[in-house]
Amino acid sequence: MTPEILARITLARAERDLSDLARAAVGTAAADVSPAERIKMARRSRQLVNEIVDRTVLVAALAGTSWEEIARSLSRRDPGTVEAEYEDSVAAWRAMSQEELTEAAAAGAEGLDAWYARHREDYDPAVECPVTDLLNLR
């Protein structure tokens, strides 16, 4: 188990959460929901999107992608600034013990696969175990 694989699993969790939140928001389209509640739902969506970007950057950094490439992908000019924003997080993930990585990775991976199977559309990748397959990449 590697920090990158665990980060990819946590990224999948965040993506699932955003999908569930978006579906719930669509379900309230005709509901009598206050403007304040709609704004709160939209803010939560934005928070999750930001978390997904941060987790994606973490995955890239843990995979060895250069800070120059990461900065370009974020449409940022200064790779050093981007690296400084993420260096503590990257270091913390790299410092995790093998036991911590394995335990955290196994928690809920099968549930993510089941969620994907329930919600998969014809145009989505035709894979059975998109998350637990990561556990075999060691």
Secondary structure as the mmCIF struct_conf table of DSSP 4:
data_model
#
loop_
_struct_conf.conf_type_id
_struct_conf.id
_struct_conf.beg_label_comp_id
_struct_conf.beg_label_asym_id
_struct_conf.beg_label_seq_id
_struct_conf.end_label_comp_id
_struct_conf.end_label_asym_id
_struct_conf.end_label_seq_id
HELX_RH_AL_P HELX_RH_AL_P1 PRO A 3 GLY A 27
TURN_TY1_P TURN_TY1_P1 THR A 28 ALA A 30
BEND BEND1 ALA A 31 ALA A 31
HELX_RH_AL_P HELX_RH_AL_P2 PRO A 35 LEU A 62
TURN_TY1_P TURN_TY1_P2 ALA A 63 GLY A 64
HELX_RH_AL_P HELX_RH_AL_P3 TRP A 67 SER A 73
TURN_TY1_P TURN_TY1_P3 LEU A 74 SER A 75
BEND BEND2 ARG A 77 ARG A 77
HELX_RH_AL_P HELX_RH_AL_P4 PRO A 79 ARG A 94
TURN_TY1_P TURN_TY1_P4 ALA A 95 ALA A 95
HELX_RH_AL_P HELX_RH_AL_P5 GLN A 98 ALA A 106
TURN_TY1_P TURN_TY1_P5 ALA A 107 GLY A 108
HELX_RH_AL_P HELX_RH_AL_P6 ALA A 109 HIS A 119
TURN_TY1_P TURN_TY1_P6 ASP A 122 TYR A 123
BEND BEND3 ASP A 124 ASP A 124
BEND BEND4 GLU A 128 GLU A 128
TURN_TY1_P TURN_TY1_P7 PRO A 130 VAL A 131
HELX_RH_3T_P HELX_RH_3T_P1 THR A 132 ASN A 136
#
